[in-house]
Amino acid sequence: MGPLSSGVLATVADSRWAFVPPVVLGLAVAVACWKLVTDSKAPEGRALDWPGQITIAVGLTALLWGIIEGGDRGWAARRSSVRWPSRRWPSPASSSPRPAPPHPCSTWTC
């Protein structure tokens, strides 16, 4: 609802008015949650899930590192084909009319 109303306001009025509906909607939701939502705290308390915290931290760090550094390290470079011991799968980018020579390990005699 927020993006739709903001888009209509940006089209009809000045573009600065596009920021008003998300703020109003956010304030309305905050007030409704404050009045209607009850506290869900467990009476005995809970411990922090350390294995889960470590797993998500390592996973997100690896994902972000791969996204940020992957292009500089050549991970996004296209390859001409994927080679398996007995197959050659051409990529959509390759357009050579001649077949490539067989891979040295295609006969499993390496």
VOBAKE-769230 format. One record per residue: residue number from 1; x, y, z of N, C-alpha, C in turn. Coordinates in pm, 1 decimal. Layout:
num	n.X	n.Y	n.Z	ca.X	ca.Y	ca.Z	c.X	c.Y	c.Z
NUM	X	Y	Z	X	Y	Z	X	Y	Z
...
***
This chain:
num	n.X	n.Y	n.Z	ca.X	ca.Y	ca.Z	c.X	c.Y	c.Z
1	81.6	-117.5	0.0	0.0	0.0	0.0	86.8	124.9	0.0
2	198.2	121.3	70.1	287.5	235.6	76.4	346.2	273.3	-59.0
3	406.4	177.6	-134.1	462.2	213.0	-265.0	356.1	261.9	-363.9
4	236.9	203.3	-357.5	130.4	245.3	-449.0	86.7	388.4	-420.0
5	61.4	419.6	-292.8	18.6	555.7	-259.0	131.2	655.8	-282.2
6	253.3	617.1	-257.4	365.5	707.3	-283.4	382.2	733.9	-431.9
7	363.2	631.9	-513.9	372.3	650.6	-658.1	264.0	741.4	-711.7
8	143.0	726.4	-660.2	33.4	813.6	-703.1	62.1	957.3	-661.8
9	106.7	976.8	-538.1	137.0	1112.5	-492.4	254.0	1173.6	-569.0
10	354.3	1095.0	-602.2	467.1	1147.4	-677.9	424.9	1186.9	-818.3
11	325.4	1117.9	-874.4	276.4	1150.9	-1008.1	186.4	1273.5	-1005.0
12	98.3	1280.6	-906.7	-1.4	1387.7	-900.2	57.6	1515.2	-841.1
13	131.5	1503.6	-732.5	183.9	1620.7	-662.1	336.1	1625.1	-677.0
14	398.2	1702.3	-593.3	543.4	1713.3	-592.3	604.3	1582.3	-541.8
15	724.4	1551.0	-587.1	786.2	1423.4	-549.8	817.9	1414.9	-400.6
16	826.3	1526.7	-330.9	854.3	1523.1	-187.1	738.1	1461.8	-109.0
17	618.6	1469.9	-162.7	502.0	1412.4	-95.4	503.8	1259.4	-97.7
18	590.1	1200.3	-177.2	596.9	1054.3	-185.0	645.0	992.4	-53.9
19	710.4	1071.3	30.9	761.6	1018.7	156.8	659.6	1025.0	270.0
20	549.6	1091.3	250.7	450.5	1106.8	357.0	373.5	976.5	385.5
21	318.8	905.1	284.4	242.1	783.2	316.4	320.3	676.9	392.5
22	446.7	647.1	358.8	517.0	547.2	440.3	535.0	590.1	585.8
23	557.3	718.3	609.6	573.6	765.9	747.2	441.4	754.9	822.7
24	331.7	796.7	759.6	200.3	788.4	824.5	163.3	642.6	850.5
25	185.2	557.2	751.1	154.2	415.2	767.3	240.6	353.0	877.6
26	367.7	388.6	883.1	456.5	337.0	987.3	413.8	380.8	1125.6
27	374.3	506.4	1138.8	326.2	555.0	1268.4	196.7	485.8	1309.2
28	105.4	464.2	1214.2	-20.1	395.5	1244.9	5.3	251.7	1290.4
29	96.1	183.8	1225.1	128.6	45.5	1263.3	196.1	43.8	1400.5
30	284.1	139.2	1426.5	350.8	145.0	1556.7	250.3	166.6	1669.6
31	155.1	257.0	1649.7	53.5	282.9	1752.8	-35.6	160.4	1771.6
32	-76.4	96.8	1660.9	-160.8	-22.5	1670.8	-88.0	-135.4	1743.3
33	40.1	-154.0	1714.1	116.6	-258.9	1782.7	131.7	-227.9	1930.8
34	154.6	-102.8	1964.0	171.9	-63.8	2103.2	44.3	-88.9	2183.5
35	-71.4	-65.6	2121.0	-199.2	-82.3	2190.2	-248.3	-227.6	2190.4
36	-225.8	-302.4	2081.7	-289.7	-432.4	2065.0	-201.5	-553.4	2093.0
37	-72.2	-542.1	2077.2	15.8	-658.0	2090.5	58.2	-673.2	2236.0
38	45.8	-795.1	2286.0	84.7	-821.0	2425.2	230.4	-866.2	2432.1
39	287.2	-856.1	2549.5	425.6	-896.8	2570.1	433.7	-1048.8	2563.7
40	531.9	-1100.9	2490.8	544.0	-1246.1	2475.2	664.5	-1302.2	2549.6
41	713.5	-1231.6	2646.7	830.6	-1276.5	2719.7	796.9	-1400.0	2802.7
42	881.0	-1499.5	2789.1	861.9	-1622.2	2865.2	900.1	-1597.2	3011.1
43	823.6	-1650.4	3106.1	853.5	-1624.0	3247.2	987.5	-1682.5	3292.4
44	1030.1	-1793.5	3233.3	1155.2	-1854.5	3278.1	1277.1	-1800.5	3203.2
45	1258.1	-1724.0	3097.8	1369.9	-1669.6	3022.0	1425.4	-1772.1	2924.4
46	1505.6	-1726.0	2833.5	1565.1	-1814.8	2733.5	1713.0	-1784.3	2719.2
47	1786.8	-1884.3	2677.7	1929.8	-1866.2	2652.5	1952.0	-1833.5	2504.6
48	2060.6	-1768.9	2477.2	2095.3	-1734.7	2340.1	2143.8	-1859.5	2266.6
49	2101.8	-1876.8	2144.6	2140.4	-1990.9	2062.3	2276.1	-1961.8	1997.8
50	2384.3	-1994.9	2067.9	2517.6	-1962.6	2018.3	2553.2	-2034.1	1888.7
51	2524.9	-2164.7	1872.2	2556.0	-2226.7	1742.8	2480.6	-2160.7	1626.7
52	2356.4	-2124.0	1649.2	2280.4	-2056.1	1544.8	2334.8	-1918.2	1514.6
53	2374.8	-1844.0	1617.5	2431.8	-1710.9	1597.8	2562.6	-1717.7	1519.7
54	2646.7	-1812.5	1553.8	2774.7	-1827.5	1484.3	2751.7	-1870.2	1340.2
55	2657.7	-1961.9	1318.2	2629.1	-2008.4	1182.4	2578.7	-1895.9	1094.3
56	2484.9	-1816.6	1142.4	2431.4	-1707.8	1060.4	2536.5	-1600.1	1037.2
57	2621.8	-1573.5	1136.6	2727.7	-1473.0	1119.0	2828.9	-1516.9	1014.3
58	2870.5	-1642.5	1019.8	2966.9	-1693.3	921.6	2903.0	-1699.1	783.5
59	2778.3	-1744.0	775.2	2710.9	-1753.2	646.4	2690.1	-1618.0	581.0
60	2643.8	-1520.3	656.2	2623.8	-1386.8	599.5	2755.9	-1320.9	563.1
61	2858.2	-1342.5	644.4	2989.9	-1287.7	610.9	3042.0	-1347.7	481.0
62	3028.4	-1478.2	465.0	3074.3	-1542.7	341.3	2993.9	-1494.8	221.2
63	2863.9	-1480.4	237.0	2780.3	-1433.1	126.5	2818.5	-1290.9	86.2
64	2830.9	-1201.9	183.4	2866.7	-1063.9	152.4	3007.4	-1053.2	95.4
65	3099.6	-1129.9	146.9	3234.9	-1127.5	93.0	3235.2	-1175.2	-51.9
66	3159.6	-1280.5	-80.3	3151.4	-1329.3	-217.1	3088.8	-1228.7	-311.5
67	2986.3	-1157.9	-265.4	2921.7	-1057.2	-350.2	3015.2	-939.1	-372.8
68	3084.0	-893.1	-269.8	3169.2	-775.6	-281.5	3298.9	-806.3	-355.1
69	3364.9	-914.5	-322.0	3497.0	-943.7	-376.5	3494.6	-1035.9	-498.3
70	3382.0	-1097.6	-527.3	3377.7	-1196.8	-634.4	3413.6	-1142.3	-771.1
71	3367.3	-1023.6	-804.1	3397.1	-966.5	-935.3	3543.8	-936.2	-954.0
72	3610.2	-890.2	-849.5	3752.9	-858.7	-858.6	3838.5	-984.1	-869.5
73	3788.5	-1093.8	-821.8	3864.6	-1218.7	-825.3	3831.1	-1306.6	-945.7
74	3748.5	-1256.0	-1035.8	3719.9	-1328.1	-1158.4	3611.2	-1432.9	-1148.2
75	3533.5	-1432.3	-1041.5	3430.0	-1533.5	-1027.0	3314.9	-1510.2	-1122.5
76	3300.0	-1387.9	-1172.2	3189.4	-1357.6	-1262.3	3228.8	-1374.0	-1408.4
77	3352.3	-1409.8	-1437.0	3397.7	-1424.7	-1575.4	3330.4	-1545.2	-1639.2
78	3286.6	-1527.2	-1763.0	3223.4	-1638.7	-1834.5	3328.8	-1735.1	-1884.4
79	3295.8	-1857.0	-1878.1	3383.1	-1960.2	-1931.4	3321.3	-2008.8	-2061.4
80	3404.3	-2061.8	-2149.8	3352.0	-2103.9	-2279.2	3278.0	-2236.1	-2270.9
81	3311.1	-2319.5	-2174.4	3240.8	-2446.6	-2162.4	3260.5	-2504.9	-2023.6
82	3177.7	-2601.0	-1992.0	3191.2	-2676.9	-1868.6	3238.3	-2815.0	-1909.7
83	3349.4	-2857.6	-1857.6	3404.0	-2986.3	-1900.1	3393.1	-3089.1	-1789.2
84	3339.6	-3202.4	-1823.2	3335.2	-3318.3	-1736.9	3422.8	-3423.6	-1801.5
85	3455.0	-3530.8	-1735.0	3546.6	-3628.6	-1794.4	3502.1	-3681.1	-1931.0
86	3374.3	-3697.1	-1957.1	3334.3	-3753.7	-2085.5	3237.3	-3664.8	-2161.9
87	3215.2	-3542.8	-2122.5	3118.8	-3456.7	-2190.2	3175.3	-3317.2	-2209.2
88	3118.7	-3247.0	-2308.2	3148.4	-3106.2	-2328.8	3015.2	-3036.3	-2345.3
89	2986.3	-2943.8	-2256.7	2862.5	-2868.3	-2263.0	2896.8	-2726.8	-2304.4
90	2865.0	-2686.5	-2424.9	2897.2	-2549.4	-2464.1	2807.3	-2450.2	-2392.1
91	2864.9	-2337.7	-2358.8	2786.1	-2233.2	-2295.5	2711.7	-2155.2	-2402.7
92	2607.1	-2081.1	-2366.9	2534.4	-2002.5	-2466.3	2620.9	-1895.9	-2532.5
93	2730.1	-1854.3	-2467.2	2814.7	-1750.0	-2523.9	2908.1	-1802.9	-2631.8
94	2933.9	-1933.0	-2634.6	3027.3	-1984.8	-2735.3	2956.2	-2001.6	-2868.9
95	3024.9	-1958.6	-2974.3	2964.2	-1968.2	-3107.0	3063.9	-2022.2	-3208.6
96	3160.1	-2103.4	-3165.6	3257.6	-2155.4	-3261.1	3194.3	-2267.7	-3343.3
97	3214.5	-2265.3	-3475.2	3153.8	-2368.1	-3559.9	3223.5	-2502.6	-3549.9
98	3352.3	-2506.1	-3510.4	3422.1	-2633.5	-3501.8	3411.5	-2690.4	-3361.6
99	3404.5	-2819.5	-3350.5	3402.2	-2879.1	-3216.8	3540.1	-2868.2	-3152.1
100	3540.5	-2859.3	-3025.5	3666.0	-2850.5	-2951.6	3732.0	-2987.3	-2947.3
101	3863.3	-2990.6	-2934.3	3929.7	-3121.1	-2922.7	3885.8	-3190.0	-2794.6
102	3889.3	-3320.7	-2792.4	3844.1	-3391.6	-2672.4	3935.4	-3361.9	-2554.0
103	3876.2	-3366.6	-2440.1	3949.9	-3343.3	-2316.6	4045.6	-3460.0	-2294.5
104	4166.8	-3436.4	-2242.0	4262.4	-3546.7	-2223.4	4210.4	-3659.4	-2134.8
105	4121.5	-3628.9	-2042.5	4070.8	-3732.8	-1952.8	3938.0	-3790.5	-2000.8
106	3898.0	-3764.4	-2124.5	3767.9	-3812.0	-2170.5	3764.5	-3963.4	-2189.3
107	3879.5	-4025.6	-2204.1	3880.0	-4170.9	-2219.6	3914.8	-4242.4	-2090.8
108	3931.1	-4168.5	-1982.9	3963.6	-4222.1	-1851.5	4095.7	-4298.7	-1849.1
109	4191.4	-4257.2	-1932.7	4321.1	-4322.1	-1932.7	4429.1	-4233.5	-1875.9
110	4391.2	-4124.9	-1811.8	4491.5	-4030.5	-1758.1	4566.1	-4089.7	-1641.5
***
